[in-house]
């Protein structure tokens, strides 16, 4: 569990329930992120975010676009990933910051 918090640079107050996580580790259950262009630091969080959204969907709690964005922001808030995202956006999305 400690490795997961470190790997995804998660705040310690993000609950990781071992039973829930193990339930998602099936041999044929793989999440791949494939895209073109520069890789975003958010890539580290995408798999976790997708798993959380799918879990909520399985519990009949669909996530709206706004809630998904809020969830993503809450995962990275106050972490080094947040700082990396801001720097990446400044380099990649230059017209936004001018």
Secondary structure as a PSIPRED ss2 file (coil, helix, strand):
# PSIPRED VFORMAT (PSIPRED V4.0)

   1 X C   1.000  0.000  0.000
   2 X H   0.000  1.000  0.000
   3 X H   0.000  1.000  0.000
   4 X H   0.000  1.000  0.000
   5 X H   0.000  1.000  0.000
   6 X H   0.000  1.000  0.000
   7 X H   0.000  1.000  0.000
   8 X C   1.000  0.000  0.000
   9 X C   1.000  0.000  0.000
  10 X C   1.000  0.000  0.000
  11 X C   1.000  0.000  0.000
  12 X C   1.000  0.000  0.000
  13 X C   1.000  0.000  0.000
  14 X C   1.000  0.000  0.000
  15 X C   1.000  0.000  0.000
  16 X C   1.000  0.000  0.000
  17 X C   1.000  0.000  0.000
  18 X H   0.000  1.000  0.000
  19 X H   0.000  1.000  0.000
  20 X H   0.000  1.000  0.000
  21 X H   0.000  1.000  0.000
  22 X H   0.000  1.000  0.000
  23 X H   0.000  1.000  0.000
  24 X C   1.000  0.000  0.000
  25 X C   1.000  0.000  0.000
  26 X C   1.000  0.000  0.000
  27 X C   1.000  0.000  0.000
  28 X C   1.000  0.000  0.000
  29 X C   1.000  0.000  0.000
  30 X C   1.000  0.000  0.000
  31 X C   1.000  0.000  0.000
  32 X C   1.000  0.000  0.000
  33 X C   1.000  0.000  0.000
  34 X C   1.000  0.000  0.000
  35 X C   1.000  0.000  0.000
  36 X C   1.000  0.000  0.000
  37 X C   1.000  0.000  0.000
  38 X C   1.000  0.000  0.000
  39 X C   1.000  0.000  0.000
  40 X C   1.000  0.000  0.000
  41 X C   1.000  0.000  0.000
  42 X C   1.000  0.000  0.000
  43 X H   0.000  1.000  0.000
  44 X H   0.000  1.000  0.000
  45 X H   0.000  1.000  0.000
  46 X H   0.000  1.000  0.000
  47 X H   0.000  1.000  0.000
  48 X H   0.000  1.000  0.000
  49 X H   0.000  1.000  0.000
  50 X H   0.000  1.000  0.000
  51 X H   0.000  1.000  0.000
  52 X H   0.000  1.000  0.000
  53 X H   0.000  1.000  0.000
  54 X H   0.000  1.000  0.000
  55 X H   0.000  1.000  0.000
  56 X H   0.000  1.000  0.000
  57 X H   0.000  1.000  0.000
  58 X H   0.000  1.000  0.000
  59 X C   1.000  0.000  0.000
  60 X C   1.000  0.000  0.000
  61 X C   1.000  0.000  0.000
  62 X C   1.000  0.000  0.000
  63 X C   1.000  0.000  0.000
  64 X C   1.000  0.000  0.000
  65 X H   0.000  1.000  0.000
  66 X H   0.000  1.000  0.000
  67 X H   0.000  1.000  0.000
  68 X H   0.000  1.000  0.000
  69 X H   0.000  1.000  0.000
  70 X H   0.000  1.000  0.000
  71 X H   0.000  1.000  0.000
  72 X H   0.000  1.000  0.000
  73 X H   0.000  1.000  0.000
  74 X H   0.000  1.000  0.000
  75 X H   0.000  1.000  0.000
  76 X H   0.000  1.000  0.000
  77 X C   1.000  0.000  0.000
  78 X C   1.000  0.000  0.000
  79 X C   1.000  0.000  0.000
  80 X H   0.000  1.000  0.000
  81 X H   0.000  1.000  0.000
  82 X H   0.000  1.000  0.000
  83 X H   0.000  1.000  0.000
  84 X H   0.000  1.000  0.000
  85 X H   0.000  1.000  0.000
  86 X H   0.000  1.000  0.000
  87 X H   0.000  1.000  0.000
  88 X H   0.000  1.000  0.000
  89 X H   0.000  1.000  0.000
  90 X H   0.000  1.000  0.000
  91 X H   0.000  1.000  0.000
  92 X H   0.000  1.000  0.000
  93 X C   1.000  0.000  0.000
  94 X H   0.000  1.000  0.000
  95 X H   0.000  1.000  0.000
  96 X H   0.000  1.000  0.000
  97 X H   0.000  1.000  0.000
  98 X C   1.000  0.000  0.000
